[in-house]
Amino acid sequence: MSESQGLLAHQQNQSADYGSVIPDEKVAQEDGQGDTEMRSTLPLIHKIGFGIGHVYNDLAAGVWFSYTLLFMHSVISLPGPAAGALVMWGQVMDAVATPIVGHLSDKYGSKRQWHIFGSALVFISFPAIFAVCPMCNPSQQIWEIVYFTIVILVFQTAWAIVQISHLAMIPEMSRTQKDRSDLTALRYSGAVMSNLIVYGITWAVLQGRSTDTTTIGPGDAFRFRDLALIITLIGVSMSVLFHFSLAVASYDHRRQQSIPGGQRRSAERVATENDRLLGSDNPSEDVSVTVIGGRFRRDFLKNPLLYQNALLYVFARLFMTTALIYIPLWIDERSAAMAAEGLSTDKSVDHIAIVPLVSFVASFVASLLLKSLNRFISHQVAYLFGSVVGIGGCVLVGLVSPSAALSILLAVAVLFGIGSSITMISSLCITADMVGDNTDLGGFIYSAVTFADKLITGVAVLAIEAMKCKLTRECPEYYKRVLSYACGGAACLGIVTLISLQITRLCCRRYRRVPTLAQIQSPGHTNVEVEVGNRRNRTK
């Protein structure tokens, strides 16, 4: 399960009753419980304790995406295809492990036990990724590749274990909607702080470099080792405090008293209520009626909107991840080009930490502003705007020269940060709006979309590294072109998908006369969707 899956699942929980036929007694019951749902049953200190439970994962993920390829290329001198393959296998392992771990954690043990187990594996594997293989012969690089493959596969599995177990604790710890909202918000705040810490520590570690060297090289191996160890020290400390807070908050008692969500009514009862609401005296009339909350799986999977929404998310994620991975490599490449031209490079290596930090801050600010702007613009318009901003960043990268000022680099970082944040959030909102309250299909859909995202991202990194020149002097601006063309291409494909999505919706409204979910959920519209085919009896 990815972070986006957790956010989408949270959005689903908040709109779980949209589009379903609710009995009068349930409405009355919910009206009486409305005030209770907005009350918190957890003290603030317990919520903060829960929020730090995913900090180690967030810290490790920040280093993994931003600096793993830089370490493999510049420090241990792995060939491009080998480094790309290692990243790809890590992404695929994460995608495969997510549903498996989710299933096993539901059947065996408690979520707290799984979290401890996963954290222990992260503690063992994460520092090993940024360590020189102790038993490998430098003349036989194959053993070094085997070593990193094993370590990365263990790390990605462990990361999935911690992520899923921590997410699954939210419904166990919470009693009300406010509890769930607060825990989710604090979890996200922990992720924000973790990324700031990663870039801050990276900047501090690189401050001690000699000005004689212009780029990252084998002599910086101990700096990456120190970075991983500092991150591990902070992460383990946060995990220990997290489990201490669980003990203080009586987690085991809350877990035993947690009540699963409401059960769906039987298909027969739904059909009876549909007939009554439609004024039908003959339940066997040739009209197909589907309550949004109980749509058949096969009908949902045949809907082209599902796959178009999935592509929106995949392209947004591809833009963000590619930028996150290759901005540090582009800056290091730029430093080498400046040195070749005899330009000053005293502070250029520091930009490896500063530029990603600015990009992340810009994305965070954009996410806060988008929350307010969503009242005035649709998610589709926001996605289009974010894509255009991202394309602007790609164009600026293509035009910038190696001697460009730091302000130009920061402008690139801001454009990439804003573009990636807006497209990611908008794609999540568009998907959540489409799914509505189909919670019985939500887990399957988001797992499939996440798997596609990780697989496509891994394949993209492998392809980019495989096409790289063997000698840097043969393509001195390779990563500059990657940011311009790969990220720009992902943003353009996102726009094309958005246009096709709108065309599909217009065609459905015109020819099939099926109301959209937004229309169904609007006031004054019945919460029943009538699917009309080429049949004898039609609803007008």
C-alpha positions in Angstrom: 0.0 0.0 0.0 1.4 3.4 -1.0 0.9 6.8 0.7 -1.7 7.6 -1.9 -3.6 4.4 -1.1 -3.8 5.5 2.6 -5.0 9.0 1.6 -7.6 7.6 -0.7 -8.8 5.0 1.8 -9.2 7.9 4.3 -11.2 9.9 1.8 -13.4 6.8 1.2 -14.1 6.5 4.9 -15.3 10.0 5.0 -17.8 9.5 2.2 -18.8 6.0 2.8 -22.5 6.6 2.7 -22.7 8.7 -0.5 -25.0 7.2 -3.2 -26.5 4.5 -1.1 -30.1 4.0 0.0 -30.1 4.6 3.8 -33.0 3.6 6.0 -34.9 6.2 7.9 -33.8 4.7 11.2 -30.2 4.8 10.2 -30.5 8.5 9.3 -32.0 9.3 12.6 -29.3 7.4 14.3 -26.6 9.2 12.4 -28.2 12.6 13.2 -28.0 11.7 16.9 -24.3 10.6 16.6 -23.1 13.6 14.5 -21.8 15.5 17.4 -20.1 12.4 18.9 -18.3 11.7 15.6 -16.7 15.2 15.8 -15.3 14.6 19.3 -11.8 13.3 19.9 -11.3 10.3 22.2 -7.5 10.5 22.1 -5.3 13.0 24.0 -3.0 15.1 21.8 0.1 13.5 23.2 -1.2 10.1 22.1 -1.9 11.4 18.6 1.5 12.9 18.3 3.0 9.6 19.5 1.1 7.8 16.7 2.2 10.3 14.1 5.9 9.6 14.6 5.3 5.8 14.0 6.0 6.2 10.3 8.9 8.7 10.5 11.6 6.0 10.0 9.9 4.9 6.8 9.5 8.5 5.6 13.2 9.3 6.3 14.3 6.2 4.5 12.1 6.8 1.6 13.4 10.4 1.2 17.0 9.1 1.0 16.0 6.2 -1.2 14.3 8.3 -4.0 16.7 11.3 -3.9 20.1 9.8 -3.4 20.3 6.1 -4.2 21.0 6.4 -7.9 23.5 9.2 -7.2 25.3 6.9 -4.7 25.3 3.9 -7.1 26.6 6.0 -10.0 29.1 8.3 -8.5 30.3 6.5 -5.4 30.4 2.7 -6.1 30.6 3.3 -9.9 27.9 0.8 -10.9 27.0 0.8 -14.6 23.8 2.6 -15.5 21.7 -0.5 -16.5 22.7 -2.3 -13.3 21.8 0.7 -11.1 18.5 1.1 -13.0 17.7 -2.6 -12.6 18.3 -2.4 -8.8 15.9 0.5 -8.4 13.4 -1.3 -10.6 13.5 -4.5 -8.6 13.1 -2.5 -5.5 9.9 -0.8 -6.9 8.5 -4.1 -8.1 9.2 -5.8 -4.7 7.4 -3.0 -2.9 4.4 -3.4 -5.2 4.3 -7.2 -4.8 4.9 -7.1 -1.1 2.1 -4.6 -0.4 -1.0 -6.9 -0.9 0.8 -10.0 0.5 1.8 -8.2 3.7 -1.7 -6.7 4.0 -3.3 -10.2 3.8 -0.9 -11.8 6.2 -1.1 -9.0 8.8 -4.9 -9.4 8.9 -4.6 -13.1 9.5 -1.6 -13.4 11.9 -0.5 -11.4 14.8 -1.3 -7.8 15.8 -0.4 -4.7 13.8 2.0 -3.7 16.5 3.9 -6.9 16.2 4.1 -6.5 12.5 5.4 -2.9 12.9 8.1 -4.0 15.3 9.2 -6.8 12.8 9.2 -4.4 9.8 11.1 -1.7 11.7 13.8 -4.3 12.7 14.2 -5.3 9.1 14.5 -1.6 8.0 17.1 -1.1 10.7 19.2 -4.0 9.3 18.7 -3.3 5.6 18.6 0.4 5.1 22.1 1.3 6.3 23.5 -1.6 4.2 22.2 0.0 1.0 24.7 2.9 1.5 27.6 0.8 2.7 30.4 -0.6 0.5 30.0 -4.4 0.2 32.5 -5.7 2.8 33.0 -9.1 1.2 32.9 -8.2 -2.5 35.9 -8.3 -4.8 36.2 -5.0 -6.7 37.3 -6.8 -9.8 34.1 -8.9 -9.8 31.2 -6.5 -9.9 28.6 -9.2 -10.1 28.9 -10.0 -6.4 28.4 -6.4 -5.6 25.2 -6.4 -7.6 24.0 -9.5 -5.9 24.7 -8.0 -2.5 22.7 -4.8 -3.3 19.9 -6.8 -4.8 19.4 -8.8 -1.6 19.6 -5.8 0.6 17.2 -3.7 -1.5 14.6 -6.5 -1.7 14.7 -6.9 2.1 14.4 -3.1 2.6 11.4 -2.7 0.3 9.6 -5.6 1.9 10.3 -4.2 5.4 9.2 -0.8 4.2 5.8 -2.2 3.1 5.4 -4.0 6.4 5.8 -0.8 8.4 3.6 1.2 6.1 0.7 -1.2 6.1 0.8 -2.0 9.8 0.9 1.7 10.7 -2.0 2.6 8.4 -4.0 -0.4 9.7 -3.6 1.0 13.3 -5.7 4.1 12.5 -9.1 2.3 12.7 -7.9 0.4 15.7 -6.8 3.5 17.6 -9.7 5.7 16.6 -13.3 5.8 17.9 -14.7 8.8 15.9 -14.3 10.5 12.6 -12.2 13.2 14.3 -9.8 10.7 15.6 -9.3 9.2 12.2 -8.8 12.7 10.6 -6.4 13.8 13.3 -4.3 10.6 13.1 -4.1 10.8 9.3 -3.2 14.5 9.4 -0.4 14.0 12.0 0.9 11.1 9.9 1.2 13.4 6.9 2.8 16.1 9.1 5.4 13.5 10.1 6.1 12.8 6.5 6.6 16.5 5.8 9.0 16.9 8.7 10.9 13.8 7.7 11.7 15.1 4.2 12.9 18.4 5.6 15.2 16.5 8.0 16.6 14.4 5.1 17.6 17.4 3.0 18.8 19.3 6.0 21.1 16.4 7.1 22.3 15.9 3.6 23.3 19.6 3.3 25.1 19.4 6.7 27.0 16.2 5.7 28.1 17.7 2.4 29.4 20.9 4.1 32.6 19.1 5.1 33.6 18.3 1.6 36.9 19.7 0.2 36.6 22.3 -2.5 39.2 20.5 -4.6 36.5 18.0 -5.8 33.7 19.4 -7.9 31.4 16.3 -8.0 30.4 13.4 -5.8 32.9 10.5 -6.1 34.2 7.4 -4.4 35.8 9.5 -1.7 32.3 10.5 -0.5 31.3 6.9 0.4 31.7 7.6 4.1 29.4 10.6 3.8 26.5 8.5 2.5 27.2 6.0 5.2 27.0 8.7 7.8 23.8 10.0 6.3 22.2 6.6 6.5 23.4 6.1 10.1 22.1 9.4 11.2 18.8 8.7 9.6 18.7 5.3 11.2 19.4 6.8 14.6 16.6 9.3 14.3 14.2 6.7 12.9 14.8 4.1 15.5 14.4 6.7 18.3 11.0 7.7 16.8 9.9 4.1 16.5 10.8 3.4 20.1 8.9 6.5 21.2 6.0 5.4 19.0 5.7 2.0 20.7 6.1 3.6 24.1 3.1 5.9 23.3 1.1 2.8 22.2 1.6 1.3 25.6 0.6 4.6 27.4 -2.5 4.9 25.1 -3.6 1.4 25.9 -3.4 0.3 22.3 -4.1 -3.4 23.0 -7.3 -2.5 24.9 -8.5 -0.2 22.0 -7.7 -2.9 19.4 -9.8 -5.5 21.2 -12.7 -3.1 21.5 -12.5 -1.8 17.9 -15.6 -2.6 16.0 -15.5 -3.3 12.2 -17.4 -1.1 9.8 -21.0 -1.5 9.0 -22.0 -4.4 6.8 -23.7 -3.9 3.5 -27.2 -5.0 3.1 -28.1 -8.0 1.1 -28.7 -7.7 -2.7 -32.3 -8.8 -2.2 -33.1 -5.9 0.2 -31.4 -3.4 -2.0 -33.4 -4.6 -5.0 -36.7 -4.3 -3.0 -35.9 -0.8 -1.9 -35.0 0.2 -5.5 -38.3 -1.1 -6.8 -40.1 0.8 -4.1 -38.2 4.1 -4.8 -38.8 3.8 -8.6 -42.5 3.1 -8.1 -42.2 -0.2 -9.8 -45.0 -2.8 -9.2 -43.2 -5.5 -11.1 -39.7 -6.2 -9.8 -38.9 -8.1 -12.9 -39.3 -5.2 -15.3 -36.5 -4.9 -17.9 -34.8 -2.1 -16.2 -31.3 -2.5 -14.7 -31.1 -0.6 -11.4 -27.8 -0.3 -9.5 -27.2 1.4 -6.2 -23.9 3.1 -6.4 -22.6 1.5 -3.2 -23.2 -2.0 -4.5 -22.3 -1.9 -8.2 -21.3 -5.2 -9.6 -17.5 -5.7 -9.9 -17.6 -6.7 -13.5 -19.5 -3.6 -14.5 -17.0 -1.4 -12.6 -14.0 -3.1 -14.3 -15.6 -2.6 -17.7 -15.8 1.2 -17.1 -13.1 3.0 -19.2 -13.2 5.8 -16.7 -11.4 3.5 -14.2 -8.4 3.0 -16.5 -8.3 6.6 -17.5 -8.3 7.7 -13.9 -5.5 5.2 -13.2 -3.4 6.6 -16.0 -3.9 10.1 -14.6 -2.4 8.9 -11.3 0.4 6.9 -12.9 1.6 9.9 -15.1 1.4 12.3 -12.2 3.4 9.9 -10.0 5.9 9.2 -12.8 6.5 13.0 -13.2 7.0 13.4 -9.5 9.3 10.3 -8.9 11.4 11.0 -12.0 12.0 14.5 -10.9 12.8 13.4 -7.4 15.3 10.9 -8.6 17.1 12.8 -11.3 17.3 16.4 -10.0 20.3 15.5 -7.8 21.9 13.7 -10.7 21.3 16.6 -13.0 22.9 19.0 -10.4 26.0 16.7 -10.1 26.2 16.5 -13.9 26.0 20.3 -14.0 28.8 20.7 -11.5 31.0 18.5 -13.8 30.2 20.7 -16.8 31.0 23.8 -14.8 34.4 22.4 -13.8 35.1 21.4 -17.5 34.5 25.1 -18.5 36.7 26.4 -15.7 33.9 27.9 -13.7 33.8 28.2 -9.9 32.1 25.2 -8.3 32.6 26.0 -4.6 29.0 25.7 -3.6 27.6 23.6 -6.5 27.7 20.3 -4.5 25.6 21.9 -1.8 22.8 22.4 -4.3 22.3 18.6 -4.3 20.5 19.2 -1.0 19.3 22.7 -1.4 17.4 22.4 -4.7 15.4 19.2 -3.7 14.6 20.9 -0.3 13.2 24.0 -2.1 11.2 21.8 -4.5 9.7 19.9 -1.5 8.8 23.1 0.3 7.1 24.5 -2.8 5.1 21.3 -3.2 4.0 21.5 0.4 2.9 25.1 0.1 1.1 24.3 -3.2 -0.9 21.5 -1.5 -2.1 23.9 1.2 -3.2 26.5 -1.3 -4.9 23.9 -3.5 -7.1 22.9 -0.5 -8.5 26.4 -0.6 -8.7 26.8 -4.4 -10.7 23.6 -4.8 -13.7 25.5 -3.7 -13.4 27.6 -6.9 -11.9 25.3 -9.5 -12.5 21.6 -10.3 -10.0 18.9 -9.8 -9.7 18.5 -13.6 -8.8 22.2 -14.0 -6.3 21.9 -11.2 -4.7 18.9 -12.8 -4.4 20.7 -16.1 -2.8 23.7 -14.3 -0.3 21.5 -12.5 0.7 19.8 -15.7 1.3 23.1 -17.4 3.4 24.3 -14.5 5.4 21.1 -14.6 6.0 21.4 -18.3 7.2 25.0 -17.7 9.8 23.6 -15.3 10.9 21.0 -18.0 11.3 23.8 -20.6 13.3 25.9 -18.1 15.6 22.9 -17.4 16.2 22.5 -21.2 17.1 26.2 -21.6 19.3 26.7 -18.5 23.1 26.7 -19.0 25.7 25.2 -16.7 26.7 28.7 -15.5 23.1 29.7 -14.6 22.7 31.4 -11.2 21.3 29.6 -8.2 18.1 31.6 -8.5 17.4 29.9 -11.8 17.9 26.5 -10.2 15.5 27.4 -7.4 13.0 28.5 -10.0 13.2 25.1 -11.6 12.8 23.5 -8.2 9.7 25.6 -7.4 8.0 24.8 -10.8 8.7 21.0 -10.4 7.5 21.1 -6.8 4.2 22.9 -7.6 3.5 20.8 -10.7 4.1 17.5 -9.0 2.1 18.4 -5.9 -1.0 19.7 -7.8 -1.1 16.9 -10.3 -0.7 14.2 -7.6 -3.4 15.6 -5.3 -5.8 16.3 -8.2 -5.4 12.8 -9.6 -6.1 11.3 -6.2 -9.2 13.5 -5.8 -10.5 12.6 -9.3 -10.1 8.9 -8.6 -11.8 9.2 -5.2 -14.7 11.1 -6.8 -15.1 8.4 -9.4 -15.0 5.5 -7.0 -17.4 7.2 -4.6 -18.5 4.7 -2.0 -17.5 1.6 -3.8 -15.5 0.5 -0.8 -15.8 -3.1 -1.7 -13.8 -2.4 -4.8 -11.6 0.3 -3.4 -8.8 -1.9 -2.0 -8.5 -3.9 -5.2 -8.5 -0.7 -7.4 -6.0 1.2 -5.4 -3.7 -1.8 -5.1 -3.8 -2.3 -8.9 -3.1 1.3 -9.6 -0.3 1.4 -7.1 1.2 -1.7 -8.6 1.1 -0.2 -12.0 2.6 3.0 -10.7 5.6 1.3 -9.1 6.1 -1.1 -12.0 6.0 1.7 -14.6 8.3 3.9 -12.6 10.8 1.1 -12.1 10.8 0.2 -15.8 11.2 3.9 -16.7 14.3 4.2 -14.5 15.7 1.0 -16.0 15.1 2.3 -19.5 16.7 5.7 -18.8 19.8 4.1 -17.3 20.1 1.6 -20.1 20.1 4.4 -22.7 22.8 6.3 -20.9 26.2 6.7 -22.6 29.0 4.6 -21.2 31.3 7.6 -21.1 30.1 10.8 -19.5 31.9 13.0 -22.1 29.8 11.4 -24.8 26.6 12.8 -23.4 27.5 15.5 -20.8 23.9 16.7 -20.6 22.1 13.4 -20.4 20.2 14.0 -17.1 19.3 17.5 -18.2 17.5 15.9 -21.2 15.9 13.3 -18.9 14.3 16.0 -16.8 13.2 17.9 -19.9 11.9 15.0 -22.0 10.9 12.3 -19.6 9.2 14.5 -17.0 7.8 16.7 -19.8 6.5 13.7 -21.6 4.8 12.3 -18.5 3.1 15.7 -18.0 2.0 15.8 -21.6 0.6 12.3 -21.5 -1.3 13.3 -18.3 -3.0 16.1 -20.2 -3.8 13.8 -23.1 -5.4 11.3 -20.6 -7.3 14.1 -19.0 -8.8 15.2 -22.3 -9.7 11.6 -23.2 -11.3 11.3 -19.8 -13.5 14.3 -20.4 -14.5 13.1 -23.9 -15.5 9.7 -22.4 -17.7 11.4 -19.8 -19.3 13.5 -22.5 -20.0 10.5 -24.7 -21.5 8.6 -21.7 -23.8 11.5 -20.9 -24.9 11.9 -24.5 -25.4 8.4 -25.8 -25.9 6.3 -22.7 -27.8 8.9 -20.7 -26.2 7.7 -17.5 -25.7 10.4 -14.8 -22.2 11.1 -13.5 -21.3 10.5 -9.9 -21.2 14.2 -9.3 -24.7 14.6 -10.6 -25.9 11.7 -8.5 -24.4 13.1 -5.4 -25.8 16.6 -6.0 -28.8 17.9 -4.0 -32.1 17.2 -5.6 -31.0 14.1 -7.5 -32.0 10.7 -6.5 -29.2 8.5 -5.2 -30.1 5.7 -7.6 -28.4 5.2 -10.9 -30.7 3.8 -13.6 -28.7 2.0 -16.3 -30.7 2.1 -19.5 -29.8 -0.2 -22.4 -31.4 -1.0 -25.7 -34.3 -2.7 -24.1 -38.1 -2.6 -24.5 -38.9 -0.6 -21.4 -36.9 2.6 -21.0 -37.0 5.2 -18.2 -37.5 8.6 -19.6 
